[in-house]
Amino acid sequence: MARAVMARVGVPAVYFSVARAAPALCNRSSVMFAPASRFSGRALNSTNLRQAVSSRTWQGVQVRARSTAQEEKVAVGDDIIDKINHDHRELEHFFQKYKDSHKQGDDMEARKWFNQFVWEVSRHAVCEELIFYPMLTNMGEEGKKMADEAIEYHHKTKEILADLQTTLDMDEFDRKMDKMWADLKEHMNTEESEDLPFLRDNTDVSSRENAGKTFALGKNLVPTHPHPAVPERPVALEAAVGLLITPLDKLRDIFTPFPSQNKSVN
């Protein structure tokens, strides 16, 4: 039944297999390490969530590992359009937090917000590539053109983010970050003004809600860091390689400093 629904909304069949296999490989249902978010990312918006938070020191930096007994419930609507718009607002928030910290001269906090930004944008991008863009591609030449242009934006962003992760000088880092954000913001505006309305006009609510549920599930299964060497197409290859990379990314997240959940997120 699930496979038929996903096929109807244009979700690749390989993603169904990935979704079934990933819990065993990534231990999705028992232990997930992730930064906290006031949005849909992690436990701050969770309900009925039993959790244990541990702190440890890694190379002099305190990092937090979150262990959850069940997945969080997503607070936004199931429509994939709502999911994507919601993620965009989250990315705007994280970027502004990074900028605020940098302007205050708190380079450590700025790096933490950058890590939070990378964690979210990486998951968002891959899920769009696996779910949203195949839907557009199945809607004729206009939809395919939209998907092709969006994938180019994504690949460029992944390359810049990968480079930023090795940039140590904060002034140079900030210049690159601003350039990346300007390009990404243009892409997000295009999606919201053109791509998402096109999707709305060519699909029914039920199809979009089915896709939205798959999108939400996928964000727990895909890589959490940029991997520009992984091809975005064919989708089957990206999904298969991502399945292998995700456990390594989640391990890396354990030792990555993120903003403390005790800090006010306004």
PyRosetta script that sets phi, psi and omega in degrees:
from pyrosetta import init, pose_from_sequence

init()
pose = pose_from_sequence("MARAVMARVGVPAVYFSVARAAPALCNRSSVMFAPASRFSGRALNSTNLRQAVSSRTWQGVQVRARSTAQEEKVAVGDDIIDKINHDHRELEHFFQKYKDSHKQGDDMEARKWFNQFVWEVSRHAVCEELIFYPMLTNMGEEGKKMADEAIEYHHKTKEILADLQTTLDMDEFDRKMDKMWADLKEHMNTEESEDLPFLRDNTDVSSRENAGKTFALGKNLVPTHPHPAVPERPVALEAAVGLLITPLDKLRDIFTPFPSQNKSVN")
pose.set_psi(1, -47.7)
pose.set_omega(1, -179.5)
pose.set_phi(2, -62.8)
pose.set_psi(2, -39.7)
pose.set_omega(2, 179.7)
pose.set_phi(3, -62.6)
pose.set_psi(3, -40.1)
pose.set_omega(3, -179.1)
pose.set_phi(4, -66.3)
pose.set_psi(4, -40.5)
pose.set_omega(4, 178.9)
pose.set_phi(5, -63.1)
pose.set_psi(5, -45.6)
pose.set_omega(5, -178.6)
pose.set_phi(6, -64.6)
pose.set_psi(6, -38.1)
pose.set_omega(6, 178.4)
pose.set_phi(7, -64.9)
pose.set_psi(7, -35.6)
pose.set_omega(7, -178.2)
pose.set_phi(8, -66.5)
pose.set_psi(8, -33.4)
pose.set_omega(8, -179.6)
pose.set_phi(9, -93.5)
pose.set_psi(9, 4.3)
pose.set_omega(9, 175.4)
pose.set_phi(10, 90.9)
pose.set_psi(10, 12.9)
pose.set_omega(10, 178.3)
pose.set_phi(11, -81.5)
pose.set_psi(11, 129.5)
pose.set_omega(11, -178.1)
pose.set_phi(12, -57.7)
pose.set_psi(12, 141.1)
pose.set_omega(12, -179.6)
pose.set_phi(13, -61.5)
pose.set_psi(13, -31.0)
pose.set_omega(13, -179.5)
pose.set_phi(14, -59.6)
pose.set_psi(14, -30.0)
pose.set_omega(14, -178.1)
pose.set_phi(15, -69.1)
pose.set_psi(15, -29.8)
pose.set_omega(15, 175.2)
pose.set_phi(16, -61.8)
pose.set_psi(16, -43.9)
pose.set_omega(16, 179.3)
pose.set_phi(17, -65.7)
pose.set_psi(17, -39.5)
pose.set_omega(17, 177.9)
pose.set_phi(18, -61.9)
pose.set_psi(18, -44.9)
pose.set_omega(18, -178.2)
pose.set_phi(19, -63.1)
pose.set_psi(19, -33.0)
pose.set_omega(19, -179.9)
pose.set_phi(20, -76.5)
pose.set_psi(20, -36.5)
pose.set_omega(20, -175.3)
pose.set_phi(21, -83.7)
pose.set_psi(21, -30.9)
pose.set_omega(21, -171.4)
pose.set_phi(22, -60.8)
pose.set_psi(22, -38.2)
pose.set_omega(22, -179.5)
pose.set_phi(23, -55.5)
pose.set_psi(23, -38.2)
pose.set_omega(23, -179.8)
pose.set_phi(24, -69.9)
pose.set_psi(24, -38.3)
pose.set_omega(24, -177.5)
pose.set_phi(25, -78.3)
pose.set_psi(25, -37.7)
pose.set_omega(25, -175.2)
pose.set_phi(26, -100.3)
pose.set_psi(26, -4.0)
pose.set_omega(26, -177.5)
pose.set_phi(27, 54.9)
pose.set_psi(27, 45.1)
pose.set_omega(27, -172.7)
pose.set_phi(28, -59.8)
pose.set_psi(28, -36.6)
pose.set_omega(28, -171.4)
pose.set_phi(29, -84.7)
pose.set_psi(29, -9.5)
pose.set_omega(29, -175.9)
pose.set_phi(30, -117.9)
pose.set_psi(30, -55.3)
pose.set_omega(30, -176.9)
pose.set_phi(31, -127.7)
pose.set_psi(31, 121.6)
pose.set_omega(31, 176.2)
pose.set_phi(32, -133.2)
pose.set_psi(32, 131.2)
pose.set_omega(32, 179.6)
pose.set_phi(33, -105.3)
pose.set_psi(33, 126.0)
pose.set_omega(33, -176.4)
pose.set_phi(34, -163.7)
pose.set_psi(34, 151.7)
pose.set_omega(34, 175.5)
pose.set_phi(35, -69.3)
pose.set_psi(35, 153.9)
pose.set_omega(35, 178.9)
pose.set_phi(36, -78.2)
pose.set_psi(36, 152.8)
pose.set_omega(36, 178.6)
pose.set_phi(37, -147.4)
pose.set_psi(37, 146.8)
pose.set_omega(37, 175.8)
pose.set_phi(38, -82.2)
pose.set_psi(38, -5.4)
pose.set_omega(38, -179.1)
pose.set_phi(39, -100.4)
pose.set_psi(39, -134.8)
pose.set_omega(39, -174.8)
pose.set_phi(40, -91.1)
pose.set_psi(40, -1.1)
pose.set_omega(40, -170.8)
pose.set_phi(41, -65.3)
pose.set_psi(41, -56.5)
pose.set_omega(41, -175.7)
pose.set_phi(42, -146.1)
pose.set_psi(42, -149.4)
pose.set_omega(42, -156.8)
pose.set_phi(43, -70.9)
pose.set_psi(43, -12.0)
pose.set_omega(43, -176.6)
pose.set_phi(44, -62.5)
pose.set_psi(44, -27.6)
pose.set_omega(44, 178.1)
pose.set_phi(45, -104.5)
pose.set_psi(45, 12.3)
pose.set_omega(45, -175.4)
pose.set_phi(46, -78.0)
pose.set_psi(46, 153.8)
pose.set_omega(46, 172.8)
pose.set_phi(47, -126.5)
pose.set_psi(47, 151.7)
pose.set_omega(47, -178.0)
pose.set_phi(48, 50.2)
pose.set_psi(48, 44.7)
pose.set_omega(48, -173.0)
pose.set_phi(49, -114.5)
pose.set_psi(49, 117.2)
pose.set_omega(49, 174.7)
pose.set_phi(50, -92.2)
pose.set_psi(50, 127.3)
pose.set_omega(50, -173.8)
pose.set_phi(51, -142.5)
pose.set_psi(51, 155.5)
pose.set_omega(51, 172.9)
pose.set_phi(52, -131.5)
pose.set_psi(52, 131.7)
pose.set_omega(52, -178.5)
pose.set_phi(53, -116.2)
pose.set_psi(53, 126.6)
pose.set_omega(53, 178.1)
pose.set_phi(54, -117.4)
pose.set_psi(54, 149.3)
pose.set_omega(54, 177.3)
pose.set_phi(55, -118.8)
pose.set_psi(55, 146.3)
pose.set_omega(55, 176.3)
pose.set_phi(56, -150.8)
pose.set_psi(56, 170.3)
pose.set_omega(56, -179.5)
pose.set_phi(57, -110.6)
pose.set_psi(57, 131.7)
pose.set_omega(57, 178.4)
pose.set_phi(58, -131.5)
pose.set_psi(58, 112.7)
pose.set_omega(58, -178.2)
pose.set_phi(59, 53.2)
pose.set_psi(59, 41.5)
pose.set_omega(59, 175.5)
pose.set_phi(60, 81.4)
pose.set_psi(60, 0.2)
pose.set_omega(60, -177.8)
pose.set_phi(61, -114.2)
pose.set_psi(61, 129.3)
pose.set_omega(61, 177.8)
pose.set_phi(62, -76.1)
pose.set_psi(62, 128.7)
pose.set_omega(62, 177.1)
pose.set_phi(63, -124.1)
pose.set_psi(63, 159.0)
pose.set_omega(63, -176.4)
pose.set_phi(64, -121.3)
pose.set_psi(64, 135.9)
pose.set_omega(64, 176.2)
pose.set_phi(65, -115.9)
pose.set_psi(65, 127.9)
pose.set_omega(65, -177.5)
pose.set_phi(66, -105.4)
pose.set_psi(66, 126.0)
pose.set_omega(66, 176.6)
pose.set_phi(67, -112.1)
pose.set_psi(67, 124.6)
pose.set_omega(67, -177.0)
pose.set_phi(68, -119.4)
pose.set_psi(68, 145.9)
pose.set_omega(68, -179.8)
pose.set_phi(69, -87.0)
pose.set_psi(69, -17.6)
pose.set_omega(69, 175.7)
pose.set_phi(70, -156.2)
pose.set_psi(70, 163.6)
pose.set_omega(70, -178.7)
pose.set_phi(71, -72.9)
pose.set_psi(71, 151.4)
pose.set_omega(71, 178.9)
pose.set_phi(72, -72.2)
pose.set_psi(72, 156.9)
pose.set_omega(72, 175.5)
pose.set_phi(73, -91.2)
pose.set_psi(73, 136.2)
pose.set_omega(73, -178.1)
pose.set_phi(74, -80.9)
pose.set_psi(74, 130.1)
pose.set_omega(74, -172.9)
pose.set_phi(75, -84.0)
pose.set_psi(75, -19.7)
pose.set_omega(75, -176.7)
pose.set_phi(76, -88.3)
pose.set_psi(76, 170.0)
pose.set_omega(76, -179.8)
pose.set_phi(77, -65.1)
pose.set_psi(77, 163.9)
pose.set_omega(77, -176.7)
pose.set_phi(78, -78.4)
pose.set_psi(78, -21.0)
pose.set_omega(78, -179.5)
pose.set_phi(79, -56.3)
pose.set_psi(79, 128.8)
pose.set_omega(79, -177.6)
pose.set_phi(80, -60.5)
pose.set_psi(80, -27.4)
pose.set_omega(80, 176.2)
pose.set_phi(81, -63.3)
pose.set_psi(81, -43.0)
pose.set_omega(81, 177.1)
pose.set_phi(82, -64.1)
pose.set_psi(82, -40.4)
pose.set_omega(82, 179.9)
pose.set_phi(83, -60.5)
pose.set_psi(83, -45.8)
pose.set_omega(83, -176.6)
pose.set_phi(84, -68.5)
pose.set_psi(84, -45.3)
pose.set_omega(84, 177.5)
pose.set_phi(85, -60.1)
pose.set_psi(85, -40.2)
pose.set_omega(85, 179.0)
pose.set_phi(86, -60.8)
pose.set_psi(86, -45.3)
pose.set_omega(86, 178.3)
pose.set_phi(87, -62.1)
pose.set_psi(87, -38.6)
pose.set_omega(87, 179.6)
pose.set_phi(88, -61.5)
pose.set_psi(88, -42.3)
pose.set_omega(88, 178.8)
pose.set_phi(89, -65.4)
pose.set_psi(89, -35.3)
pose.set_omega(89, 178.6)
pose.set_phi(90, -65.1)
pose.set_psi(90, -43.7)
pose.set_omega(90, 179.4)
pose.set_phi(91, -63.8)
pose.set_psi(91, -39.6)
pose.set_omega(91, 176.3)
pose.set_phi(92, -59.2)
pose.set_psi(92, -42.3)
pose.set_omega(92, -179.2)
pose.set_phi(93, -64.2)
pose.set_psi(93, -46.3)
pose.set_omega(93, -178.3)
pose.set_phi(94, -65.3)
pose.set_psi(94, -40.2)
pose.set_omega(94, 178.9)
pose.set_phi(95, -63.5)
pose.set_psi(95, -42.7)
pose.set_omega(95, 179.4)
pose.set_phi(96, -64.5)
pose.set_psi(96, -36.5)
pose.set_omega(96, 176.6)
pose.set_phi(97, -63.9)
pose.set_psi(97, -39.6)
pose.set_omega(97, 175.8)
pose.set_phi(98, -61.0)
pose.set_psi(98, -48.2)
pose.set_omega(98, -178.1)
pose.set_phi(99, -62.3)
pose.set_psi(99, -42.4)
pose.set_omega(99, 180.0)
pose.set_phi(100, -60.8)
pose.set_psi(100, -43.9)
pose.set_omega(100, -179.6)
pose.set_phi(101, -65.6)
pose.set_psi(101, -40.9)
pose.set_omega(101, 179.9)
pose.set_phi(102, -64.5)
pose.set_psi(102, -42.8)
pose.set_omega(102, -179.8)
pose.set_phi(103, -64.6)
pose.set_psi(103, -29.7)
pose.set_omega(103, 178.7)
pose.set_phi(104, -82.0)
pose.set_psi(104, -2.0)
pose.set_omega(104, 179.2)
pose.set_phi(105, 79.1)
pose.set_psi(105, 12.7)
pose.set_omega(105, 179.9)
pose.set_phi(106, -95.0)
pose.set_psi(106, 83.4)
pose.set_omega(106, -175.1)
pose.set_phi(107, -65.1)
pose.set_psi(107, -34.5)
pose.set_omega(107, 179.7)
pose.set_phi(108, -64.7)
pose.set_psi(108, -45.6)
pose.set_omega(108, 179.3)
pose.set_phi(109, -66.3)
pose.set_psi(109, -36.8)
pose.set_omega(109, 177.8)
pose.set_phi(110, -61.2)
pose.set_psi(110, -41.8)
pose.set_omega(110, 178.6)
pose.set_phi(111, -64.0)
pose.set_psi(111, -37.4)
pose.set_omega(111, 179.0)
pose.set_phi(112, -63.5)
pose.set_psi(112, -43.0)
pose.set_omega(112, 179.3)
pose.set_phi(113, -69.3)
pose.set_psi(113, -32.1)
pose.set_omega(113, 173.4)
pose.set_phi(114, -62.5)
pose.set_psi(114, -44.7)
pose.set_omega(114, 178.0)
pose.set_phi(115, -59.9)
pose.set_psi(115, -40.4)
pose.set_omega(115, 177.5)
pose.set_phi(116, -63.1)
pose.set_psi(116, -42.3)
pose.set_omega(116, 179.1)
pose.set_phi(117, -61.3)
pose.set_psi(117, -47.0)
pose.set_omega(117, -178.7)
pose.set_phi(118, -61.5)
pose.set_psi(118, -43.2)
pose.set_omega(118, -179.7)
pose.set_phi(119, -58.1)
pose.set_psi(119, -43.8)
pose.set_omega(119, -176.9)
pose.set_phi(120, -76.7)
pose.set_psi(120, -45.0)
pose.set_omega(120, -176.4)
pose.set_phi(121, -66.8)
pose.set_psi(121, -31.6)
pose.set_omega(121, 179.5)
pose.set_phi(122, -65.9)
pose.set_psi(122, -46.2)
pose.set_omega(122, 179.5)
pose.set_phi(123, -65.4)
pose.set_psi(123, -43.8)
pose.set_omega(123, -179.6)
pose.set_phi(124, -60.6)
pose.set_psi(124, -46.4)
pose.set_omega(124, -175.9)
pose.set_phi(125, -63.5)
pose.set_psi(125, -46.5)
pose.set_omega(125, -177.7)
pose.set_phi(126, -65.0)
pose.set_psi(126, -40.3)
pose.set_omega(126, 179.3)
pose.set_phi(127, -66.0)
pose.set_psi(127, -36.0)
pose.set_omega(127, 174.2)
pose.set_phi(128, -62.8)
pose.set_psi(128, -41.9)
pose.set_omega(128, -178.1)
pose.set_phi(129, -67.0)
pose.set_psi(129, -32.1)
pose.set_omega(129, -178.4)
pose.set_phi(130, -86.5)
pose.set_psi(130, -25.1)
pose.set_omega(130, -171.0)
pose.set_phi(131, -123.1)
pose.set_psi(131, -56.7)
pose.set_omega(131, -174.2)
pose.set_phi(132, -69.2)
pose.set_psi(132, -49.6)
pose.set_omega(132, -175.1)
pose.set_phi(133, -68.1)
pose.set_psi(133, -36.2)
pose.set_omega(133, 172.5)
pose.set_phi(134, -61.1)
pose.set_psi(134, -33.6)
pose.set_omega(134, 176.4)
pose.set_phi(135, -62.7)
pose.set_psi(135, -44.9)
pose.set_omega(135, 178.7)
pose.set_phi(136, -63.2)
pose.set_psi(136, -42.3)
pose.set_omega(136, -178.0)
pose.set_phi(137, -59.8)
pose.set_psi(137, -32.9)
pose.set_omega(137, -179.3)
pose.set_phi(138, -78.8)
pose.set_psi(138, 3.1)
pose.set_omega(138, -177.3)
pose.set_phi(139, -107.5)
pose.set_psi(139, 28.7)
pose.set_omega(139, 175.4)
pose.set_phi(140, 93.3)
pose.set_psi(140, -174.1)
pose.set_omega(140, -173.7)
pose.set_phi(141, -62.8)
pose.set_psi(141, -39.8)
pose.set_omega(141, -179.1)
pose.set_phi(142, -64.3)
pose.set_psi(142, -43.7)
pose.set_omega(142, 178.4)
pose.set_phi(143, -65.4)
pose.set_psi(143, -39.3)
pose.set_omega(143, 179.1)
pose.set_phi(144, -63.7)
pose.set_psi(144, -40.1)
pose.set_omega(144, 178.8)
pose.set_phi(145, -63.5)
pose.set_psi(145, -41.9)
pose.set_omega(145, 177.2)
pose.set_phi(146, -59.8)
pose.set_psi(146, -45.2)
pose.set_omega(146, -178.4)
pose.set_phi(147, -64.9)
pose.set_psi(147, -42.8)
pose.set_omega(147, -179.7)
pose.set_phi(148, -61.2)
pose.set_psi(148, -44.5)
pose.set_omega(148, -179.6)
pose.set_phi(149, -66.3)
pose.set_psi(149, -38.7)
pose.set_omega(149, 179.9)
pose.set_phi(150, -65.8)
pose.set_psi(150, -40.0)
pose.set_omega(150, -179.7)
pose.set_phi(151, -64.8)
pose.set_psi(151, -35.9)
pose.set_omega(151, 176.5)
pose.set_phi(152, -62.3)
pose.set_psi(152, -42.7)
pose.set_omega(152, 176.1)
pose.set_phi(153, -59.5)
pose.set_psi(153, -45.4)
pose.set_omega(153, -178.0)
pose.set_phi(154, -60.8)
pose.set_psi(154, -46.0)
pose.set_omega(154, -177.3)
pose.set_phi(155, -63.3)
pose.set_psi(155, -40.8)
pose.set_omega(155, 178.4)
pose.set_phi(156, -62.3)
pose.set_psi(156, -43.2)
pose.set_omega(156, 179.7)
pose.set_phi(157, -64.2)
pose.set_psi(157, -40.9)
pose.set_omega(157, 178.7)
pose.set_phi(158, -61.5)
pose.set_psi(158, -40.9)
pose.set_omega(158, 179.3)
pose.set_phi(159, -63.3)
pose.set_psi(159, -43.4)
pose.set_omega(159, -179.4)
pose.set_phi(160, -66.8)
pose.set_psi(160, -43.5)
pose.set_omega(160, -179.4)
pose.set_phi(161, -64.6)
pose.set_psi(161, -39.0)
pose.set_omega(161, 177.1)
pose.set_phi(162, -62.7)
pose.set_psi(162, -39.7)
pose.set_omega(162, 177.5)
pose.set_phi(163, -66.6)
pose.set_psi(163, -40.6)
pose.set_omega(163, -179.6)
pose.set_phi(164, -62.1)
pose.set_psi(164, -32.6)
pose.set_omega(164, -178.1)
pose.set_phi(165, -67.1)
pose.set_psi(165, -14.0)
pose.set_omega(165, 177.6)
pose.set_phi(166, -113.3)
pose.set_psi(166, 5.5)
pose.set_omega(166, 179.5)
pose.set_phi(167, -89.7)
pose.set_psi(167, 120.9)
pose.set_omega(167, -174.9)
pose.set_phi(168, -96.1)
pose.set_psi(168, -36.0)
pose.set_omega(168, -180.0)
pose.set_phi(169, -69.6)
pose.set_psi(169, 121.4)
pose.set_omega(169, -172.8)
pose.set_phi(170, -70.5)
pose.set_psi(170, -31.1)
pose.set_omega(170, 177.6)
pose.set_phi(171, -67.7)
pose.set_psi(171, -44.7)
pose.set_omega(171, 176.4)
pose.set_phi(172, -64.8)
pose.set_psi(172, -40.9)
pose.set_omega(172, 177.8)
pose.set_phi(173, -57.3)
pose.set_psi(173, -45.8)
pose.set_omega(173, -177.2)
pose.set_phi(174, -66.3)
pose.set_psi(174, -38.2)
pose.set_omega(174, 177.8)
pose.set_phi(175, -63.1)
pose.set_psi(175, -43.9)
pose.set_omega(175, 178.9)
pose.set_phi(176, -66.2)
pose.set_psi(176, -38.7)
pose.set_omega(176, 179.4)
pose.set_phi(177, -62.9)
pose.set_psi(177, -42.5)
pose.set_omega(177, 179.0)
pose.set_phi(178, -62.8)
pose.set_psi(178, -42.3)
pose.set_omega(178, 180.0)
pose.set_phi(179, -65.8)
pose.set_psi(179, -43.4)
pose.set_omega(179, 177.7)
pose.set_phi(180, -59.6)
pose.set_psi(180, -44.8)
pose.set_omega(180, -177.2)
pose.set_phi(181, -66.5)
pose.set_psi(181, -38.2)
pose.set_omega(181, 179.2)
pose.set_phi(182, -60.0)
pose.set_psi(182, -43.9)
pose.set_omega(182, 179.3)
pose.set_phi(183, -68.8)
pose.set_psi(183, -42.4)
pose.set_omega(183, -178.8)
pose.set_phi(184, -66.8)
pose.set_psi(184, -39.2)
pose.set_omega(184, 179.1)
pose.set_phi(185, -62.9)
pose.set_psi(185, -39.6)
pose.set_omega(185, 176.6)
pose.set_phi(186, -61.9)
pose.set_psi(186, -42.1)
pose.set_omega(186, 177.7)
pose.set_phi(187, -62.3)
pose.set_psi(187, -44.9)
pose.set_omega(187, 179.9)
pose.set_phi(188, -62.9)
pose.set_psi(188, -41.1)
pose.set_omega(188, 178.4)
pose.set_phi(189, -62.8)
pose.set_psi(189, -40.1)
pose.set_omega(189, 178.3)
pose.set_phi(190, -64.0)
pose.set_psi(190, -43.5)
pose.set_omega(190, 178.2)
pose.set_phi(191, -59.8)
pose.set_psi(191, -44.4)
pose.set_omega(191, -174.8)
pose.set_phi(192, -74.3)
pose.set_psi(192, -29.8)
pose.set_omega(192, -177.1)
pose.set_phi(193, -94.3)
pose.set_psi(193, -22.4)
pose.set_omega(193, -175.8)
pose.set_phi(194, -124.8)
pose.set_psi(194, -56.1)
pose.set_omega(194, -172.0)
pose.set_phi(195, -67.2)
pose.set_psi(195, -48.1)
pose.set_omega(195, -178.2)
pose.set_phi(196, -68.4)
pose.set_psi(196, -41.6)
pose.set_omega(196, 173.8)
pose.set_phi(197, -60.5)
pose.set_psi(197, -37.3)
pose.set_omega(197, 177.0)
pose.set_phi(198, -62.4)
pose.set_psi(198, -42.8)
pose.set_omega(198, 177.3)
pose.set_phi(199, -62.4)
pose.set_psi(199, -44.2)
pose.set_omega(199, -179.3)
pose.set_phi(200, -61.0)
pose.set_psi(200, -39.5)
pose.set_omega(200, -177.1)
pose.set_phi(201, -72.7)
pose.set_psi(201, -18.6)
pose.set_omega(201, -173.7)
pose.set_phi(202, -116.8)
pose.set_psi(202, 10.5)
pose.set_omega(202, 177.8)
pose.set_phi(203, -139.9)
pose.set_psi(203, 161.2)
pose.set_omega(203, 174.2)
pose.set_phi(204, -95.3)
pose.set_psi(204, 167.5)
pose.set_omega(204, -176.1)
pose.set_phi(205, -61.7)
pose.set_psi(205, -40.8)
pose.set_omega(205, -178.2)
pose.set_phi(206, -59.8)
pose.set_psi(206, -43.8)
pose.set_omega(206, 179.2)
pose.set_phi(207, -62.9)
pose.set_psi(207, -42.2)
pose.set_omega(207, -178.7)
pose.set_phi(208, -69.1)
pose.set_psi(208, -34.0)
pose.set_omega(208, 178.6)
pose.set_phi(209, -70.4)
pose.set_psi(209, -38.5)
pose.set_omega(209, 175.6)
pose.set_phi(210, -62.2)
pose.set_psi(210, -42.9)
pose.set_omega(210, 178.1)
pose.set_phi(211, -65.4)
pose.set_psi(211, -38.1)
pose.set_omega(211, 179.9)
pose.set_phi(212, -63.6)
pose.set_psi(212, -38.9)
pose.set_omega(212, 178.1)
pose.set_phi(213, -65.5)
pose.set_psi(213, -40.4)
pose.set_omega(213, 177.3)
pose.set_phi(214, -66.2)
pose.set_psi(214, -38.0)
pose.set_omega(214, 177.8)
pose.set_phi(215, -60.1)
pose.set_psi(215, -45.3)
pose.set_omega(215, -179.4)
pose.set_phi(216, -64.8)
pose.set_psi(216, -42.3)
pose.set_omega(216, 177.1)
pose.set_phi(217, -62.6)
pose.set_psi(217, -44.6)
pose.set_omega(217, -176.6)
pose.set_phi(218, -58.9)
pose.set_psi(218, -33.2)
pose.set_omega(218, -177.7)
pose.set_phi(219, -64.6)
pose.set_psi(219, -17.8)
pose.set_omega(219, 175.3)
pose.set_phi(220, -90.0)
pose.set_psi(220, -5.5)
pose.set_omega(220, -173.2)
pose.set_phi(221, -116.3)
pose.set_psi(221, -12.6)
pose.set_omega(221, -171.7)
pose.set_phi(222, -99.0)
pose.set_psi(222, 167.1)
pose.set_omega(222, 179.7)
pose.set_phi(223, -58.0)
pose.set_psi(223, 149.8)
pose.set_omega(223, -178.9)
pose.set_phi(224, -109.4)
pose.set_psi(224, 9.4)
pose.set_omega(224, 177.0)
pose.set_phi(225, -134.9)
pose.set_psi(225, 156.9)
pose.set_omega(225, -179.8)
pose.set_phi(226, -73.3)
pose.set_psi(226, 138.3)
pose.set_omega(226, 178.0)
pose.set_phi(227, -134.4)
pose.set_psi(227, 77.9)
pose.set_omega(227, -176.3)
pose.set_phi(228, -62.9)
pose.set_psi(228, -18.5)
pose.set_omega(228, 178.6)
pose.set_phi(229, -74.9)
pose.set_psi(229, -17.0)
pose.set_omega(229, 178.4)
pose.set_phi(230, -81.9)
pose.set_psi(230, 122.2)
pose.set_omega(230, -178.7)
pose.set_phi(231, -67.7)
pose.set_psi(231, 141.7)
pose.set_omega(231, 177.7)
pose.set_phi(232, -77.6)
pose.set_psi(232, -16.7)
pose.set_omega(232, 179.4)
pose.set_phi(233, -140.9)
pose.set_psi(233, 145.7)
pose.set_omega(233, -1.2)
pose.set_phi(234, -69.0)
pose.set_psi(234, 155.9)
pose.set_omega(234, -176.5)
pose.set_phi(235, -60.1)
pose.set_psi(235, -36.9)
pose.set_omega(235, -179.3)
pose.set_phi(236, -60.0)
pose.set_psi(236, -39.0)
pose.set_omega(236, 179.7)
pose.set_phi(237, -69.4)
pose.set_psi(237, -43.9)
pose.set_omega(237, 179.0)
pose.set_phi(238, -60.4)
pose.set_psi(238, -42.5)
pose.set_omega(238, -179.6)
pose.set_phi(239, -64.9)
pose.set_psi(239, -42.3)
pose.set_omega(239, -177.8)
pose.set_phi(240, -67.6)
pose.set_psi(240, -45.2)
pose.set_omega(240, 179.4)
pose.set_phi(241, -66.6)
pose.set_psi(241, -40.3)
pose.set_omega(241, 178.4)
pose.set_phi(242, -59.6)
pose.set_psi(242, -36.7)
pose.set_omega(242, 179.0)
pose.set_phi(243, -61.9)
pose.set_psi(243, -34.5)
pose.set_omega(243, 178.8)
pose.set_phi(244, -77.1)
pose.set_psi(244, -33.3)
pose.set_omega(244, -175.6)
pose.set_phi(245, -79.4)
pose.set_psi(245, -34.6)
pose.set_omega(245, -172.2)
pose.set_phi(246, -52.8)
pose.set_psi(246, -47.2)
pose.set_omega(246, 179.7)
pose.set_phi(247, -58.9)
pose.set_psi(247, -36.0)
pose.set_omega(247, 178.8)
pose.set_phi(248, -68.3)
pose.set_psi(248, -39.6)
pose.set_omega(248, 177.4)
pose.set_phi(249, -63.8)
pose.set_psi(249, -41.5)
pose.set_omega(249, -179.5)
pose.set_phi(250, -66.0)
pose.set_psi(250, -35.5)
pose.set_omega(250, 174.8)
pose.set_phi(251, -65.4)
pose.set_psi(251, -42.6)
pose.set_omega(251, 177.7)
pose.set_phi(252, -60.8)
pose.set_psi(252, -36.3)
pose.set_omega(252, -179.1)
pose.set_phi(253, -62.5)
pose.set_psi(253, -29.0)
pose.set_omega(253, -179.4)
pose.set_phi(254, -59.3)
pose.set_psi(254, -35.8)
pose.set_omega(254, -175.1)
pose.set_phi(255, -104.9)
pose.set_psi(255, 16.3)
pose.set_omega(255, 177.5)
pose.set_phi(256, -101.6)
pose.set_psi(256, 127.2)
pose.set_omega(256, 179.0)
pose.set_phi(257, -73.7)
pose.set_psi(257, 130.7)
pose.set_omega(257, 176.5)
pose.set_phi(258, -122.1)
pose.set_psi(258, 164.1)
pose.set_omega(258, 176.5)
pose.set_phi(259, -58.6)
pose.set_psi(259, 138.1)
pose.set_omega(259, 179.4)
pose.set_phi(260, -64.5)
pose.set_psi(260, 137.4)
pose.set_omega(260, 178.5)
pose.set_phi(261, -66.9)
pose.set_psi(261, -16.2)
pose.set_omega(261, 179.6)
pose.set_phi(262, -79.7)
pose.set_psi(262, -12.2)
pose.set_omega(262, 177.1)
pose.set_phi(263, -78.2)
pose.set_psi(263, 147.4)
pose.set_omega(263, 179.7)
pose.set_phi(264, -69.6)
pose.set_psi(264, 129.5)
pose.set_omega(264, 177.2)
pose.set_phi(265, -111.5)
pose.set_psi(265, 99.0)
pose.set_omega(265, -174.9)
pose.set_phi(266, -103.4)
pose.dump_pdb("model.pdb")
